[in-house]
Structure formats: C-alpha cells, structure tokens
Amino acid sequence: MDIKDIKKIVRDEITESIFQLQDFLLVGNWKMNKTKQEIIDFLNVIVNHDFGEKNSIIVIPSSPYLYLFEEKLRYSKIQYGVQNFYPKDEGAFGCKYAIVGHSERRNIFFECDAFTSKKIKACIENKIIPILCIGEHLEQRKNGEYKKILVDQIREDLSKVSGDELSTVIIAYEPIWAIGTGETASPEQVEETHIFLRNFLIEEYGNEIGNNIPLLYGGSVKPSNIKELALAQSVSGFLIGGASLDAQALIEMSNILDGK
C-alpha cells in the first residue's frame, strides 16, 4: 500500500465521520418550474421514500401548487414553504418556511434591504421560518467587496428582529454569479465565505445565537458536487435549484449526505 492509498483511506474515514456527526438541511427552490401533474408525480416518489431521521428536506414550489403539498405531505417529515410573500397578516396553507431576499427579488423587482427586513419581521410574527438569501455579484467578488456586501445585507435585513427571534432565522449564501449558470463556487471559496459569515454572526449576535443560525450554500448544487461542498466548514445545508426538480436526484443528494 503506497502513500496515496493511505491518504485516501484517511480521507474517506474523516468524510464518513463528518457525515455521521452532522445533520444537513436540504431546501429545493423550484422557481416557476413543473406542471400540476409533474408535481403530483414528484410527490408520489418522495412521499414514499424513507429519508431517515438525520437530514431535513424542504421543498419550495410555486405558490399555485402549495395545496398539493399540503394534501400529499400531511403525514410526511418532508416540509414545504413559499418563494415569496407580502409582509401583511394573512397566512398561506400552513407552510413553515419562506424564502426572503432572493437575488431575483433584489435584482429584478428591486426589493431593498429595508423591505426585506419587513418581510423577515412578518415571518417571525406569523411563526414562519425565514430563509434569508444573501449573495454578491461576480464583480464584487473579484474586487474584494463581497464581504462588506454580505455583512451589510445580514445586518440590515435582520435589523427588525433580535434576541430569541434570531434563532428562528436560516441564512442561505448564494453567490449571484453561481445561480443557474452552471458555475459553482469552489469548496475553498465556500468554506472561506462560510467561516467568515459564522465569525461575523458570533461577533454580531453572540456565541449562543451566532453559532446556531444555519448557514446554507446555494449555487448549482447537484449530486456530483454536494459531497465535496458538504465537507466545507460551517456549511449547514444547501439551497438547491434545478437539481431539486428531479425526485431521484433529491433522494441521491440526501443519501450522499447520509453517508450511504
């Protein structure tokens, strides 16, 4: 046995131990994809699959089809949420999660941080867990401005919540240049950014809260790269786009994170 074989064995043992110790959160963000029948077919596959007790699966469909999720997943551990909402006091179908601050809302609909903070507050008040999306453009990444951009987004978007309310927030880091482009941040970039974000959260909100806010990575995540990305420090799970539309791919990604 040569040194390469020994290194591979050690690496595989470390990987297995990491996956045994850590639970991951997988969130599928569907945008405007799938017809009613396609959704029914998808749900029929995942509702009968045993995802185990380790990882949490959340699917975010387009709003007109939320009722299908309520019907099909009533007795399932799989949860669901909404992609967008307006910060007023009317709930929808009893979903538990809502995506807030996605790059498309910021860049196409020009939703500012002040408006995003109102959405976060509305979520908290209505017992809905916000999945706050933050991210930088490629130019901001290249010129080294991205850390300030990310910190400013978090600080302003969470300005209306404090204390125990912060413990119900999920943050998803999605570099805008890696969304729907086929480009993925390298594991080194993901780790560096997530460690920076974790340290900022601890400094800003204290060790107890800052250490426990889930930090997801999003940006062209798929079965072929999820294992490598999961090994990056401070990654709590993934916000998954196109790959989450395929029931078998979602199952495969969950199995990979289960160490199967």
C-alpha positions as CSV (number, residue, x, y, z in Angstrom):
1,M,0.0,0.0,0.0
2,D,1.5,3.3,-1.1
3,I,1.1,6.8,0.5
4,K,-1.8,7.7,-1.9
5,D,-3.8,4.7,-0.8
6,I,-3.2,5.6,2.9
7,K,-4.2,9.2,2.3
8,K,-7.4,8.0,0.6
9,I,-8.3,5.7,3.4
10,V,-7.8,8.5,6.0
11,R,-9.8,11.0,3.9
12,D,-12.7,8.5,3.5
13,E,-12.7,7.9,7.2
14,I,-12.8,11.6,8.0
15,T,-15.6,12.1,5.5
16,E,-17.6,9.3,7.0
17,S,-17.2,10.6,10.5
18,I,-18.2,14.2,9.4
19,F,-21.4,12.9,7.8
20,Q,-22.2,10.7,10.8
21,L,-21.9,13.7,13.2
22,Q,-23.6,16.4,11.1
23,D,-27.3,16.8,10.1
24,F,-27.9,18.8,6.9
25,L,-30.8,20.9,5.7
26,L,-31.7,20.5,2.0
27,V,-34.0,23.1,0.6
28,G,-35.3,22.8,-3.0
29,N,-36.2,26.1,-4.6
30,W,-38.3,25.4,-7.7
31,K,-39.0,28.9,-9.1
32,M,-41.8,28.6,-11.8
33,N,-41.0,25.0,-12.8
34,K,-43.3,22.0,-13.1
35,T,-46.9,21.5,-14.1
36,K,-49.6,20.1,-11.7
37,Q,-49.2,16.5,-13.0
38,E,-45.4,16.7,-12.8
39,I,-45.7,17.9,-9.2
40,I,-48.0,15.0,-8.3
41,D,-45.6,12.6,-9.9
42,F,-42.7,14.1,-7.9
43,L,-44.6,14.0,-4.6
44,N,-45.7,10.4,-5.2
45,V,-42.0,9.4,-5.4
46,I,-40.6,11.4,-2.4
47,V,-43.6,10.8,-0.1
48,N,-42.9,7.1,-0.1
49,H,-39.1,7.4,0.3
50,D,-37.5,6.9,3.7
51,F,-35.2,9.9,4.1
52,G,-34.2,8.7,7.6
53,E,-34.1,10.9,10.7
54,K,-30.9,12.7,10.0
55,N,-31.3,15.3,7.3
56,S,-34.3,17.8,6.9
57,I,-35.9,18.1,3.5
58,I,-37.8,21.2,2.5
59,V,-39.3,21.8,-1.0
60,I,-40.3,25.3,-2.1
61,P,-42.8,25.1,-5.1
62,S,-44.5,27.9,-7.0
63,S,-47.4,29.2,-4.9
64,P,-50.4,28.0,-7.0
65,Y,-49.4,24.4,-6.2
66,L,-48.9,24.7,-2.4
67,Y,-52.2,22.9,-1.9
68,L,-50.8,19.8,-3.5
69,F,-48.0,19.7,-0.9
70,E,-50.5,20.2,1.9
71,E,-52.5,17.3,0.7
72,K,-49.7,14.9,-0.1
73,L,-47.2,15.7,2.7
74,R,-49.6,15.9,5.6
75,Y,-48.1,12.9,7.3
76,S,-44.6,13.2,5.9
77,K,-41.5,14.5,7.5
78,I,-40.8,16.5,4.3
79,Q,-41.7,20.1,4.7
80,Y,-42.5,22.9,2.3
81,G,-42.6,26.7,2.1
82,V,-43.2,29.7,-0.2
83,Q,-40.8,31.5,-2.5
84,N,-42.2,35.0,-1.8
85,F,-44.9,36.9,0.1
86,Y,-46.0,40.4,1.0
87,P,-45.5,41.4,4.7
88,K,-49.1,41.6,5.7
89,D,-51.1,39.5,8.2
90,E,-52.5,36.7,6.0
91,G,-51.1,33.2,6.1
92,A,-50.9,30.6,3.4
93,F,-51.7,26.8,3.7
94,G,-49.8,26.4,7.0
95,C,-46.4,26.2,5.4
96,K,-43.5,26.6,7.8
97,Y,-40.8,28.3,5.6
98,A,-40.5,31.3,3.3
99,I,-37.6,32.4,1.1
100,V,-36.8,36.0,1.6
101,G,-34.3,38.3,-0.2
102,H,-33.5,36.0,-3.1
103,S,-31.3,37.7,-5.8
104,E,-34.2,37.7,-8.2
105,R,-36.4,39.7,-5.8
106,R,-33.4,42.1,-5.2
107,N,-32.2,42.5,-8.8
108,I,-35.4,42.1,-10.9
109,F,-38.0,43.5,-8.6
110,F,-35.6,45.9,-6.8
111,E,-36.6,44.9,-3.3
112,C,-34.3,46.8,-1.0
113,D,-32.9,45.6,2.4
114,A,-35.5,47.9,4.2
115,F,-38.3,46.0,2.5
116,T,-36.6,42.6,3.1
117,S,-36.3,43.4,6.8
118,K,-40.1,43.9,6.9
119,K,-40.6,40.5,5.3
120,I,-38.3,38.9,7.9
121,K,-40.3,40.6,10.7
122,A,-43.6,39.4,9.2
123,C,-42.3,35.9,9.1
124,I,-41.3,35.9,12.7
125,E,-44.6,37.4,13.8
126,N,-46.5,34.7,11.9
127,K,-44.4,31.7,13.1
128,I,-42.9,31.2,9.7
129,I,-39.1,30.4,9.4
130,P,-37.4,32.9,7.0
131,I,-34.7,31.6,4.7
132,L,-32.8,34.8,4.1
133,C,-30.8,34.8,0.9
134,I,-27.6,36.8,0.6
135,G,-25.0,37.0,-2.2
136,E,-22.7,39.1,-4.2
137,H,-22.2,39.8,-7.9
138,L,-19.1,38.5,-9.7
139,E,-17.6,42.0,-9.9
140,Q,-18.0,42.4,-6.1
141,R,-16.3,39.0,-5.6
142,K,-13.4,39.9,-7.8
143,N,-12.7,43.3,-6.3
144,G,-12.9,42.0,-2.8
145,E,-16.0,43.9,-1.8
146,Y,-18.1,40.8,-1.3
147,K,-17.6,40.5,2.5
148,K,-18.9,44.0,3.1
149,I,-21.8,43.3,0.8
150,L,-22.8,40.1,2.7
151,V,-22.3,41.7,6.1
152,D,-24.4,44.8,5.2
153,Q,-27.2,42.5,3.8
154,I,-27.4,40.5,7.0
155,R,-27.1,43.5,9.4
156,E,-29.9,45.4,7.6
157,D,-32.1,42.5,6.7
158,L,-32.2,41.3,10.4
159,S,-32.5,44.8,11.8
160,K,-36.1,44.4,12.9
161,V,-35.5,41.1,14.8
162,S,-33.4,40.5,17.9
163,G,-32.8,38.1,20.8
164,D,-34.6,34.7,20.5
165,E,-36.2,35.8,17.3
166,L,-32.9,35.4,15.6
167,S,-32.7,31.7,16.5
168,T,-35.6,31.0,14.0
169,V,-33.7,32.5,11.0
170,I,-31.9,30.5,8.3
171,I,-29.3,32.2,6.1
172,A,-28.5,30.9,2.6
173,Y,-25.4,32.2,0.9
174,E,-25.9,32.2,-2.8
175,P,-23.2,33.9,-4.9
176,I,-25.3,35.5,-7.7
177,W,-22.7,34.5,-10.3
178,A,-23.3,30.8,-9.4
179,I,-27.1,30.8,-9.6
180,G,-28.5,29.0,-12.7
181,T,-25.2,29.5,-14.6
182,G,-23.7,26.0,-14.1
183,E,-20.8,27.8,-12.3
184,T,-20.2,26.7,-8.7
185,A,-18.1,28.3,-6.1
186,S,-15.1,26.1,-5.3
187,P,-15.2,24.3,-1.9
188,E,-12.4,26.5,-0.8
189,Q,-14.4,29.7,-1.6
190,V,-17.5,28.2,0.1
191,E,-15.5,27.3,3.2
192,E,-13.8,30.7,3.4
193,T,-17.0,32.6,3.0
194,H,-19.0,30.5,5.4
195,I,-16.3,30.7,8.1
196,F,-16.3,34.5,7.6
197,L,-20.1,34.6,7.9
198,R,-20.1,32.4,11.0
199,N,-17.5,34.5,12.7
200,F,-19.5,37.6,11.9
201,L,-22.7,36.1,13.3
202,I,-21.0,35.2,16.5
203,E,-19.4,38.7,16.9
204,E,-22.7,40.5,15.9
205,Y,-25.3,38.4,17.9
206,G,-23.3,36.5,20.5
207,N,-21.9,33.0,20.6
208,E,-25.1,31.2,21.5
209,I,-27.2,32.6,18.7
210,G,-24.4,33.2,16.1
211,N,-23.2,29.6,16.4
212,N,-26.6,28.1,15.8
213,I,-28.0,30.0,12.9
214,P,-28.0,27.6,9.9
215,L,-25.8,28.7,7.0
216,L,-26.8,27.1,3.7
217,Y,-24.9,27.2,0.4
218,G,-26.7,27.7,-2.9
219,G,-25.4,27.9,-6.4
220,S,-25.5,25.0,-8.9
221,V,-25.5,22.3,-6.2
222,K,-26.1,18.8,-7.6
223,P,-25.3,15.2,-6.8
224,S,-21.9,15.3,-8.4
225,N,-20.6,18.1,-6.2
226,I,-22.7,18.1,-3.0
227,K,-20.4,15.7,-1.1
228,E,-17.3,17.9,-1.7
229,L,-19.2,21.1,-0.8
230,A,-20.6,19.4,2.4
231,L,-17.1,19.0,3.7
232,A,-16.5,22.7,3.8
233,Q,-16.6,24.1,7.3
234,S,-19.7,25.9,8.6
235,V,-22.0,24.6,5.8
236,S,-25.2,23.5,7.5
237,G,-27.0,22.5,4.3
238,F,-28.0,23.6,0.8
239,L,-30.5,25.7,-1.1
240,I,-30.8,23.7,-4.3
241,G,-32.3,24.9,-7.6
242,G,-32.5,22.8,-10.8
243,A,-31.3,19.5,-9.2
244,S,-34.1,19.6,-6.7
245,L,-36.7,19.3,-9.5
246,D,-35.7,15.7,-10.0
247,A,-37.1,13.4,-7.3
248,Q,-34.3,10.8,-7.8
249,A,-31.6,13.5,-7.7
250,L,-33.0,14.9,-4.4
251,I,-33.0,11.4,-3.0
252,E,-29.5,10.8,-4.2
253,M,-28.3,14.0,-2.6
254,S,-29.9,13.1,0.7
255,N,-28.3,9.6,0.5
256,I,-24.9,11.1,-0.1
257,L,-25.2,13.4,3.0
258,D,-26.4,10.4,5.0
259,G,-23.1,8.6,4.0
260,K,-25.0,5.9,2.1
